[in-house]
Amino acid sequence: MAEVVKANATLLRDAGFNKRRHCFNRVTPAGLVHVVNFWQHPKEPPAWTENPGIREQGYGTFRLDFGVYVPEMTRLHGAHDTWVNEPTCDLRTTIGDLIFGNGQGDWWWPLSDANAEQVATSALLEHGLPWLGRFRHQDDVLNGFRANGPFGIGMSPAGALDIAQMLTGLGRHDEARATLERYLEQPVHQNHATYLAAYLPSIGHPDLVPRVTAKDREY
């Protein structure tokens, strides 16, 4: 894994990234952080049994993960200090998602393959870096959300809450309020309705709580 990372480090540094082990960060002028992570598949536990076609051994393979951290979005995590790891990102995707479409397949490549370094380079140039390049500013995130929804840009199902928080952080309160109102037009699971009943007052919108509707009953 270290050899694959090393072979692509110059490419990423030339693109403005800094490196920590297998992870790379790049800060945009608007303060967003782009993250590239080379992830080696963990070793299976001793009792694990391979089932060809259903459950296959992944140790010895790797994939690439990509993320975008938005500093105004802190609902699910605190503000970062000097480094952002991919699980902390607000927008997340994998190379498999980018190649095959979200949820349509995964992509793991054997480290033993003689072309592993070049395969990673192609994955970065053809898919990963272009995806990150779509999100250089908060408005890019907002436009992507409006055009494709939360799943389309690698956000959680409740991504509208994070978009609203971002807009609030930018001082765009009317847009934030409208985003919340649109989100509450659809029923949500009961546990999420309970969460919203506490969350909405905490961000200054207690009057929206009566609009929260659970799928099994009105909240």
C-alpha positions in Angstrom: 0.0 0.0 0.0 2.8 2.4 0.8 4.3 1.9 -2.6 1.0 2.7 -4.3 0.6 5.8 -2.2 4.1 7.0 -2.8 3.7 6.5 -6.6 0.8 8.9 -6.5 2.0 11.4 -3.9 3.7 13.7 -6.4 0.5 13.9 -8.5 -1.5 14.9 -5.5 1.0 17.3 -4.2 1.1 19.0 -7.6 -2.7 19.3 -7.3 -2.3 21.1 -4.0 -2.6 18.3 -1.5 -0.7 17.7 1.7 0.0 14.1 2.9 -0.3 12.2 6.1 0.4 8.5 5.7 -2.3 7.2 3.3 -4.5 10.3 3.5 -4.3 13.6 1.6 -5.9 17.0 2.3 -6.3 20.1 0.1 -7.9 23.3 1.3 -9.9 25.4 -1.2 -9.9 29.2 -1.1 -13.4 29.1 0.4 -12.2 26.9 3.2 -13.6 23.5 2.1 -11.2 20.6 2.6 -10.8 17.9 -0.2 -9.8 14.5 1.1 -8.3 11.6 -0.7 -7.8 8.4 1.2 -6.0 5.2 0.0 -7.7 2.4 2.0 -6.2 -1.0 2.3 -8.8 -3.7 3.0 -8.4 -4.9 6.6 -7.4 -8.5 7.4 -10.3 -10.9 7.9 -10.7 -12.2 11.5 -9.5 -15.8 12.2 -13.0 -17.3 12.3 -14.0 -15.7 9.0 -14.9 -18.1 6.1 -14.8 -17.2 2.5 -17.9 -17.9 0.4 -17.1 -17.3 -3.3 -19.5 -15.0 -5.1 -21.1 -14.0 -1.8 -18.3 -13.3 0.8 -14.8 -13.1 -0.6 -11.5 -12.3 0.9 -10.5 -8.6 0.6 -7.2 -8.5 2.4 -4.5 -7.6 0.0 -6.7 -5.2 -2.0 -7.2 -1.4 -1.8 -9.7 1.3 -2.9 -9.8 5.0 -3.0 -12.2 7.1 -0.9 -13.0 10.8 -1.4 -14.6 13.4 0.8 -15.4 17.1 1.1 -15.4 18.8 4.5 -17.5 21.9 4.8 -16.5 24.1 7.8 -20.0 25.4 8.4 -21.4 21.9 8.8 -20.7 20.7 12.4 -24.0 19.0 13.2 -22.5 15.5 13.1 -19.0 16.3 14.2 -17.1 19.2 15.7 -14.9 21.5 13.8 -11.6 20.0 12.6 -8.3 21.2 13.9 -5.4 20.9 11.5 -6.3 17.7 9.6 -9.5 16.1 8.1 -9.9 12.3 7.7 -12.4 11.0 5.2 -15.0 9.7 7.8 -15.3 13.3 9.1 -16.3 14.6 5.7 -19.8 15.9 4.9 -19.8 14.7 1.3 -18.3 11.2 0.8 -17.9 8.8 -2.1 -15.8 5.9 -3.1 -14.1 5.1 -6.4 -16.7 2.4 -6.9 -19.5 4.9 -6.5 -17.9 7.2 -9.1 -17.3 4.4 -11.6 -20.5 2.4 -11.3 -22.9 4.9 -9.7 -24.0 5.1 -6.1 -24.8 1.7 -4.7 -24.2 0.0 -8.0 -20.9 -1.7 -7.2 -17.6 -1.5 -5.4 -14.0 -1.3 -6.5 -11.1 -3.1 -4.9 -7.9 -3.7 -6.7 -5.2 -6.2 -5.7 -2.0 -4.7 -4.4 -0.1 -7.6 -5.9 -1.1 -6.5 -9.4 1.9 -5.1 -11.3 -0.2 -2.2 -12.6 -1.7 -1.2 -9.2 0.1 2.1 -9.1 -1.1 3.1 -12.6 -4.6 1.9 -11.9 -4.7 4.2 -8.8 -3.4 7.1 -11.0 -6.1 6.6 -13.6 -8.8 6.4 -10.9 -7.6 9.7 -9.5 -7.3 11.5 -12.8 -10.5 10.2 -14.4 -12.8 10.1 -11.5 -11.7 11.2 -8.0 -10.1 14.6 -8.7 -12.8 15.7 -11.2 -15.4 14.9 -8.5 -13.6 16.9 -5.9 -13.1 19.7 -8.3 -16.9 20.1 -8.5 -17.0 21.3 -4.9 -14.6 24.3 -4.4 -17.1 26.7 -2.8 -20.1 26.4 -0.5 -22.3 27.4 -3.4 -21.0 24.4 -5.4 -22.3 22.2 -2.6 -25.6 24.0 -2.5 -26.1 23.8 -6.2 -25.2 20.1 -6.3 -27.7 19.4 -3.4 -30.4 21.3 -5.2 -29.8 19.5 -8.5 -29.1 16.0 -7.3 -30.4 15.7 -3.7 -28.3 14.6 -0.7 -27.5 11.1 -2.0 -26.4 12.5 -5.4 -23.5 14.4 -3.8 -22.6 11.8 -1.1 -24.5 13.3 1.9 -26.6 11.6 4.5 -30.4 11.3 4.1 -30.7 14.2 6.4 -28.3 16.3 4.4 -30.8 19.1 4.2 -30.2 19.8 7.9 -26.5 20.3 7.1 -27.2 22.5 4.1 -29.4 24.7 6.3 -26.6 24.9 8.9 -24.1 25.9 6.2 -26.4 28.6 4.9 -27.0 29.8 8.5 -23.2 30.0 9.0 -22.9 32.1 5.8 -25.6 34.5 7.1 -28.1 33.3 4.5 -30.9 32.8 7.0 -33.9 33.0 4.7 -32.4 30.2 2.5 -31.7 28.1 5.5 -35.2 28.5 6.7 -36.6 27.5 3.3 -34.4 24.5 3.2 -35.7 23.3 6.6 -39.3 23.9 5.6 -38.9 21.8 2.4 -37.2 19.0 4.3 -40.1 18.9 6.7 -42.7 18.4 4.0 -41.9 14.7 3.9 -42.6 12.2 6.8 -39.6 10.9 8.6 -38.9 7.8 10.7 -40.1 8.0 14.3 -36.6 8.2 15.9 -35.6 11.0 13.5 -38.8 12.8 14.4 -37.8 12.6 18.0 -34.4 14.0 17.1 -35.9 16.9 15.1 -38.1 17.8 18.0 -35.0 18.6 20.0 -32.8 19.8 17.2 -35.0 22.4 15.7 -35.4 24.5 18.9 -31.7 24.2 19.5 -31.0 26.0 16.2 -33.7 28.7 16.7 -36.7 27.2 14.9 -39.0 25.8 17.6 -42.0 26.8 15.6 -41.1 24.2 13.0 -41.5 21.3 15.4 -45.3 21.0 14.8 -44.5 20.4 11.1 -42.5 17.3 11.9 -44.5 14.2 10.8 -43.4 10.7 11.7 -44.3 7.9 9.2 -46.4 6.1 11.8 -48.0 9.1 13.5 -47.8 12.9 13.5 -45.3 14.3 16.0 
